[in-house]
Amino acid sequence: MHLCRLIKPGDRVLDVGTNVGYYTLMFAQLVGPQGRVLGIEASPRTFDLVSTTVEFNGLSSHVSSHPAGTCTR
């Protein structure tokens, strides 16, 4: 995957639309504990899943998830 070549240890990554956190976890492994991943998920149910996944995998120290969404009229 092209993103894997771009993301390095210590980087900061914004994951918009995290869904269940597949890429969030991959990004967390790539940035390591010295980096940060910020995940944004609009669906409350899915946000609960990604939050649980991050915590279960012991990544809470450098991954934070936020329930948010945007829209236009």
C-alpha positions, 0 to 999 in steps of 0.5 A: 500500500502506498500510504505505508511507504509515506508514514514514518515513525513519529509522524502524525496521521489524521484518519477521517472516517475510521470505520472500525479502525482497520487503517487506524491500527495500521497507522498506529503501528507505522507511527509507533509510540512517538507518533500520533493518530487521530481518528474521526468517526461520525457513526456513534455505533461504529465509533464505539467499535473503533474506541474498543479496538484501540483500547483492546490493542493497547494503543490508547497512548498514541491513538485518539478517536473522536465522534464527529461528522460534518455536512453541508446544506 
